[in-house]
């Protein structure tokens, strides 16, 4: 039986150097490699910046792989999850519905509302999550659909009130 030989790798072939990176980690590593004069490519770069939990792969040419590894040895990135979740929770299923971040922790205590300073109590048996990236609070397992609608109504009412107040002030000044 003849020995199997591996197909030689072309010097310009892109090889994965790091996989499953957050957008910020990928940009830092890309900047470090660019400062060393090493060309690199980020897969899913544009989709990763949208914040939907898309992971990015860092790819370099086969010729530059050793130099790139040496350049990235001096880069220290934060661990993926800087919060402590109980071991019974499957961390892969947790993502913020607002920004897609996996930096989500369990929230205990009163829950902030859209009105600043107003907080509501959690219902019995209800668990809330808090996203460290965007600051969103949401009930576990819930999908948020119309958050922007309520925010738009609030801003519309605020701007309408300010406009009516300004119109009243102008008419009152004309009356004087």
trRosetta pair geometry for C-beta under 8 A, 3 or more apart (Angstrom, degrees):
i j d omega theta_ij theta_ji phi_ij phi_ji
9 13 5.4 -115 -176 46 86 141
9 15 7.4 13 -164 -64 143 124
9 62 4.8 177 138 -132 123 160
10 13 4.4 112 62 -31 88 103
10 62 6.7 137 86 22 46 141
11 61 6.7 26 155 168 62 112
11 62 5.6 -132 -143 70 31 104
11 63 4.4 37 -167 -54 93 110
12 61 5.6 -47 -138 -139 39 114
12 62 7.3 -17 27 25 9 95
12 63 7.4 0 -71 -6 41 113
13 61 7.1 111 63 -151 37 62
13 62 4.9 32 61 -24 88 120
14 41 6.0 -36 -132 40 139 133
14 59 4.2 32 177 164 112 125
14 60 6.9 152 -146 76 69 15
14 61 6.4 -51 -94 -90 54 45
14 62 7.8 -125 -87 -35 10 74
15 59 6.5 157 73 -153 26 78
15 60 6.4 -31 59 66 79 67
15 61 7.6 51 15 169 86 14
15 62 5.3 88 -16 -87 122 71
15 65 5.6 -10 66 -87 134 130
16 19 5.3 16 180 -61 135 102
16 57 5.3 -55 -127 -176 107 118
16 58 7.1 97 -159 73 63 53
16 59 5.6 -47 -94 -96 48 76
17 40 7.4 -59 17 -133 140 121
17 58 4.8 -59 62 104 100 100
17 59 6.6 159 3 -114 86 21
17 60 5.0 43 -40 6 129 108
17 65 6.6 -170 -93 -135 99 79
17 68 5.5 -71 -119 123 150 136
17 69 7.0 -152 -150 -72 106 72
17 72 7.2 138 157 -8 126 157
18 21 5.6 57 125 -52 116 120
18 25 8.0 -116 134 137 147 115
18 26 7.8 -166 89 -104 122 74
18 29 6.4 -66 29 -169 147 174
18 57 7.1 180 94 -155 55 53
18 58 4.3 29 49 36 91 117
18 72 7.5 -161 -42 -168 125 163
19 55 7.4 51 166 144 67 123
19 57 4.7 -5 -117 -115 70 93
19 58 7.6 -128 -67 27 38 69
20 55 4.5 -25 -136 -174 49 143
20 56 7.9 78 -171 54 6 41
20 57 7.4 31 -22 -83 39 72
21 25 4.4 -135 -168 90 103 116
21 26 4.2 128 111 -61 135 90
21 29 7.1 -87 -134 16 161 138
21 55 6.4 121 46 -169 37 80
21 56 4.7 -53 69 70 93 87
21 57 7.1 145 15 -90 97 24
21 58 6.3 44 -5 -26 146 101
22 25 4.6 90 54 9 82 106
22 26 6.9 -153 86 -8 40 89
22 48 7.7 146 -179 -173 37 117
22 55 7.5 -51 -77 -123 37 67
22 56 7.4 0 121 24 8 104
22 80 7.5 156 -35 -125 116 76
23 26 5.8 -58 -147 37 29 112
23 27 6.4 27 158 -18 65 107
23 45 7.9 106 -130 -152 89 53
23 48 4.1 160 -84 142 98 106
23 49 5.3 132 -143 -84 148 55
23 51 7.7 -70 4 -79 145 57
23 56 6.2 100 -92 -14 53 137
24 27 5.9 -55 -148 36 31 109
24 28 6.5 32 154 -20 64 105
25 28 5.8 -57 -151 34 31 111
25 29 6.4 24 155 -13 66 108
25 56 8.0 173 74 59 90 114
25 77 4.9 45 -124 -143 106 150
26 29 5.9 -59 -148 40 30 107
26 30 6.1 32 154 -21 66 108
26 42 5.2 93 170 -130 128 130
26 45 7.2 -153 130 -112 142 79
26 48 6.8 28 32 124 149 163
26 56 4.2 -23 -67 93 158 140
26 58 5.9 -173 -135 -67 85 99
27 30 5.5 -52 -142 37 31 114
27 31 6.3 35 156 -21 64 104
27 42 7.9 -7 -74 -74 54 161
28 31 5.8 -56 -152 34 29 112
28 32 6.6 29 151 -19 64 105
28 75 6.6 144 134 -157 109 128
28 77 6.8 151 73 -95 146 105
29 32 5.6 -50 -147 34 35 112
29 33 6.4 31 155 -15 66 106
29 40 7.8 -90 126 114 90 168
29 58 5.5 -48 108 -100 139 156
29 72 6.0 19 -140 -116 101 115
29 75 6.1 121 -99 141 75 171
29 77 7.9 -36 -52 -57 101 131
30 33 5.9 -57 -149 40 30 108
30 34 6.2 32 153 -21 65 108
30 40 5.6 -144 -125 79 75 127
30 42 6.0 -48 -74 -48 135 119
30 58 7.0 -150 -67 -124 79 109
31 34 5.6 -54 -144 36 31 112
31 35 6.4 32 155 -21 64 104
32 35 5.8 -55 -152 33 30 111
32 36 6.7 20 151 -11 62 108
32 71 5.9 154 143 150 102 106
32 72 6.4 115 103 -95 141 65
32 74 7.8 -178 -155 74 137 93
32 75 5.4 -82 -54 -70 169 130
33 36 5.7 -61 -151 42 35 107
33 38 4.3 -80 -174 74 90 108
33 39 7.8 -51 141 74 114 2
33 40 4.7 47 104 -16 155 133
33 60 7.1 -136 -150 -93 150 122
33 68 5.7 9 -117 -129 115 95
33 71 5.9 115 -99 105 61 147
33 72 7.3 -8 -65 -61 92 95
34 37 7.6 50 -176 -72 33 19
34 38 7.2 -100 -74 59 26 62
34 40 7.4 -100 -55 24 74 101
36 67 6.9 175 145 154 132 105
36 68 7.7 159 82 -104 143 54
36 71 4.4 -75 -36 -115 165 143
38 60 6.3 -8 163 -138 115 126
38 64 4.8 143 -145 -176 104 137
38 67 5.9 -179 -87 107 129 115
38 68 5.2 163 168 -84 161 89
38 71 6.5 -152 6 8 143 160
39 60 7.3 136 90 -141 58 75
39 61 6.5 43 74 -11 101 113
39 64 7.0 159 47 -2 70 166
40 58 6.0 -8 178 -171 131 88
40 59 6.5 149 -167 79 76 48
40 60 4.9 -41 -108 -88 86 81
40 64 8.0 -125 -73 103 77 141
40 68 7.0 114 -81 -122 117 136
41 58 7.8 143 77 -161 47 44
41 59 4.5 -27 67 68 95 104
41 60 7.5 172 21 -79 75 35
42 45 3.9 91 97 -77 113 107
42 48 7.5 -83 154 25 121 143
42 56 5.2 -2 -174 -178 102 122
42 57 7.2 154 -157 75 52 46
42 58 6.1 -22 -102 -101 73 59
42 59 7.4 177 -85 21 23 82
43 56 6.3 164 72 -158 62 63
43 57 4.3 9 38 51 116 98
43 59 6.3 69 -29 -15 98 120
44 47 4.7 -63 -164 55 82 110
44 48 5.0 93 129 -37 93 99
44 54 5.1 -145 172 153 133 121
44 55 7.0 67 76 87 153 40
44 56 5.0 -143 77 -104 99 68
44 57 7.1 83 22 14 103 77
45 48 5.9 -57 -146 31 23 113
45 49 7.0 20 158 -19 58 104
45 56 6.2 71 -87 -131 51 127
46 49 6.1 -55 -155 29 33 109
46 50 7.6 41 148 -29 59 98
47 50 5.8 -45 -164 14 43 117
47 52 7.1 -61 173 45 84 114
47 54 4.6 -31 125 80 103 174
48 54 4.7 -122 -89 89 60 103
48 55 7.2 19 -106 -172 111 7
48 56 4.4 -13 -69 -56 159 112
50 54 7.2 50 51 14 98 124
50 100 7.8 47 109 20 78 150
51 99 4.5 -61 164 -171 128 77
51 100 4.9 149 147 41 63 112
51 101 7.0 -32 -165 -49 93 79
51 133 8.0 174 -148 138 117 147
52 100 4.1 174 -145 -79 22 161
53 95 4.9 -12 -80 -145 147 143
53 100 3.7 -130 -27 176 81 102
53 101 7.1 -156 -81 -70 81 14
53 102 6.6 97 -125 -46 102 90
54 100 7.6 6 -7 154 63 149
60 64 4.9 -107 166 88 117 107
60 65 5.6 153 89 -88 117 60
60 68 4.6 -133 -55 -38 175 165
61 64 4.7 72 62 17 90 102
61 65 7.3 -124 94 -40 46 75
62 65 5.8 -23 -152 -19 36 118
64 67 5.2 -64 -161 51 66 112
64 68 5.3 70 139 -31 89 106
65 68 5.7 -58 -144 37 27 112
65 69 6.4 31 157 -22 64 103
66 69 5.8 -50 -150 32 31 112
66 70 6.7 29 152 -15 62 105
67 70 5.8 -58 -153 38 32 111
67 71 6.3 32 151 -20 67 108
68 71 5.5 -54 -145 37 33 112
68 72 6.2 22 159 -13 67 109
69 72 6.1 -63 -145 42 27 103
69 73 6.9 47 152 -44 61 93
70 73 5.8 -35 -157 1 34 117
71 74 7.3 -66 178 29 38 99
71 75 7.9 30 134 -18 65 110
72 75 5.0 -50 -158 26 61 120
78 82 6.1 -30 171 -65 119 121
79 82 6.0 134 69 -79 92 68
80 102 6.8 -13 168 92 100 129
81 85 7.2 -53 173 -1 143 108
81 91 6.4 -57 -68 -158 158 145
81 102 6.8 -78 -83 127 93 102
81 103 6.7 173 -124 -108 60 64
82 103 6.7 8 32 -133 89 111
82 132 7.5 -123 62 104 105 173
83 103 6.6 115 0 -165 115 73
83 104 7.7 -122 52 86 147 23
83 105 4.2 -107 171 -79 157 115
83 132 6.5 -175 -41 -41 130 140
84 105 7.8 46 54 -126 46 111
85 89 4.8 -88 160 65 119 132
85 91 5.9 147 54 -87 151 100
85 94 7.5 -168 -109 9 160 164
85 105 6.7 -148 -79 -125 83 63
85 106 6.8 118 -126 -18 77 101
86 89 5.3 94 67 -4 80 102
86 106 7.4 17 -5 -15 99 146
89 94 6.8 29 161 -43 116 133
89 106 7.8 -159 -52 -54 160 117
90 93 4.8 51 97 11 107 110
90 94 7.5 164 94 -20 60 89
91 94 5.7 -59 -153 28 45 114
91 102 7.1 69 167 -177 92 112
94 102 6.4 99 94 -148 82 72
94 104 4.9 -143 156 65 114 130
94 129 7.2 -177 -155 -131 110 147
95 100 5.5 -7 173 -156 116 48
95 101 6.9 160 -156 75 71 28
95 102 5.6 -40 -101 -87 75 66
95 104 6.9 -177 -121 -15 15 138
96 99 5.0 12 94 48 130 77
96 100 6.1 -59 66 -4 82 11
96 101 4.8 19 16 47 123 79
96 102 7.9 -132 -4 -67 82 22
96 103 7.9 -16 -25 60 119 62
96 104 5.5 174 -59 -78 82 117
96 129 7.6 -161 -101 124 71 126
96 131 3.8 44 -99 -97 137 136
96 133 6.7 -133 6 47 156 112
96 134 6.4 151 153 32 159 115
96 136 5.9 115 -161 56 118 126
96 138 7.6 128 -147 21 70 131
97 100 8.0 35 -135 -69 14 51
97 136 7.7 -122 57 125 74 152
97 138 6.2 -93 29 105 114 178
97 142 7.8 -90 -11 101 153 68
97 143 5.9 164 -124 -140 150 57
97 144 5.0 144 104 25 138 97
98 131 6.5 -132 47 13 114 161
98 134 5.3 -131 104 85 127 153
98 136 4.3 148 7 -45 149 164
98 138 7.5 176 -25 -34 103 136
98 144 6.9 2 -67 56 79 143
98 147 7.3 -29 -102 46 102 167
99 131 6.4 139 36 168 112 154
99 133 5.4 -128 89 99 151 127
99 134 4.3 154 -21 -28 138 136
99 136 7.2 172 -2 0 98 130
101 104 6.8 143 101 -46 86 85
101 131 5.7 110 62 -160 118 111
101 132 7.2 -120 126 57 143 74
101 133 3.8 151 -48 7 169 145
101 134 6.8 170 6 -6 131 94
103 131 6.8 84 88 -164 75 66
103 132 4.2 -76 135 49 112 113
103 133 5.3 114 59 -35 118 93
104 129 5.1 7 178 -180 113 121
104 130 7.0 157 -158 77 65 38
104 131 5.3 -33 -101 -99 82 63
104 132 7.1 -149 -85 0 29 82
105 129 7.0 150 80 -158 33 70
105 130 5.4 -24 66 62 84 90
105 132 6.5 64 -3 -46 106 102
106 127 6.6 -46 -145 -175 102 108
106 128 7.5 109 -167 81 58 54
106 129 6.4 -55 -107 -107 41 60
106 130 7.6 31 126 17 9 88
107 111 7.0 91 122 -102 136 84
107 128 4.3 -51 65 100 109 102
107 129 6.1 119 2 -162 98 8
107 130 4.0 100 -63 -29 116 109
107 137 6.0 -29 12 -132 171 101
108 122 7.9 -76 -148 -4 48 151
108 128 7.8 164 -77 52 29 98
109 122 7.7 103 91 -12 14 116
110 119 3.7 66 149 147 124 129
110 120 6.5 155 -161 71 85 25
110 121 5.9 -53 -108 -90 77 49
110 122 7.5 -152 -111 -21 30 78
111 119 6.1 154 70 -163 34 83
111 120 5.4 -27 61 63 92 81
111 121 7.7 103 15 -156 86 5
111 122 6.1 101 -25 -70 112 80
111 128 5.6 -168 -95 -104 122 168
111 137 5.3 169 -157 147 95 147
112 118 7.6 100 -156 82 58 53
112 119 5.4 -47 -92 -102 44 87
112 137 5.9 136 48 7 85 145
113 118 4.9 -40 45 98 119 99
113 119 6.6 -177 -6 -105 86 31
113 120 5.9 75 -55 -13 113 102
114 150 6.2 -124 -67 129 166 123
114 151 7.0 -148 -141 -84 130 73
114 154 6.6 -151 152 -53 131 155
115 118 4.2 22 87 26 107 130
122 126 5.1 -154 -180 78 93 106
122 127 7.9 39 -166 -100 140 21
122 128 6.1 -123 -106 -17 123 117
123 126 4.3 68 63 -4 85 132
126 139 5.8 -53 -173 -135 107 115
126 140 7.7 167 -177 30 61 91
127 139 7.1 108 79 -161 48 68
127 140 4.2 4 87 2 99 134
128 137 5.8 9 175 -175 123 95
128 138 6.9 161 -155 85 79 25
128 139 5.6 -57 -101 -101 69 49
128 140 6.7 -138 -97 -25 16 80
129 137 7.2 164 83 -152 49 50
129 138 5.7 -19 59 65 95 76
129 139 7.5 86 13 179 82 8
129 140 5.6 109 -30 -81 102 74
130 135 7.6 -20 -172 -155 89 37
130 136 7.4 172 -150 86 48 45
130 137 5.4 -15 -100 -100 76 74
131 134 5.1 7 107 47 131 82
131 135 6.5 -45 79 10 85 12
131 136 4.5 23 28 47 120 87
131 137 7.9 -139 13 -66 76 33
131 138 7.8 29 -20 11 102 104
132 135 7.8 23 -158 -72 18 48
138 142 5.8 -142 168 71 98 110
138 144 5.9 -92 -123 -44 133 121
139 142 4.2 63 72 -5 95 132
144 147 5.1 23 163 -35 123 115
146 149 4.1 -29 -177 23 94 127
146 150 6.5 92 129 -19 90 89
147 150 6.4 -60 -159 36 34 103
147 151 6.5 28 151 -13 67 112
148 151 5.4 -57 -146 43 38 115
148 152 6.0 44 153 -25 69 105
149 152 5.7 -55 -149 34 28 112
149 153 6.6 29 152 -19 63 104
150 153 5.6 -49 -148 34 35 113
150 154 6.5 37 152 -20 64 103
151 154 5.7 -51 -149 34 33 113
151 155 6.4 28 155 -13 66 106
152 155 5.9 -56 -144 41 31 107
152 156 6.0 35 155 -22 65 109
153 156 5.6 -55 -144 37 28 114
153 157 6.3 27 158 -17 64 106
154 157 6.0 -58 -150 37 27 107
154 158 6.3 26 154 -18 64 109
155 158 5.6 -55 -145 38 33 113
155 159 6.1 27 159 -14 67 108
156 159 6.0 -59 -143 41 27 105
156 160 6.1 27 157 -19 64 109
157 160 5.7 -54 -142 38 29 112
157 161 6.3 30 157 -19 63 107
158 161 5.9 -57 -150 36 27 110
158 162 6.4 25 154 -16 63 108
159 162 5.6 -53 -144 38 34 111
159 163 6.2 36 155 -21 66 106
160 163 5.7 -55 -147 36 30 112
160 164 6.3 27 156 -15 65 107
161 164 5.9 -55 -144 40 30 108
161 165 6.2 31 156 -19 64 109
162 165 5.7 -55 -146 38 29 113
162 166 6.3 30 155 -19 64 107
163 166 5.8 -55 -147 36 29 110
163 167 6.4 30 154 -18 64 106
164 167 5.7 -52 -145 37 32 112
164 168 6.3 35 154 -20 64 104
165 168 5.7 -53 -147 35 31 112
165 169 6.4 33 153 -20 64 106
166 169 5.6 -52 -147 35 33 113
166 170 6.5 33 154 -19 65 104
167 170 5.8 -53 -148 35 32 110
167 171 6.4 28 155 -14 65 107
168 171 5.9 -58 -149 40 31 108
168 172 6.1 30 154 -21 66 109
169 172 5.7 -55 -143 37 29 111
169 173 6.3 29 156 -18 64 106
170 173 5.8 -55 -147 37 30 109
170 174 6.5 30 153 -18 63 105
171 174 5.7 -54 -148 36 33 112
171 175 6.4 38 152 -26 64 104
172 175 5.6 -50 -151 30 33 116
172 176 7.0 38 150 -25 62 97
173 176 5.8 -45 -155 23 37 112
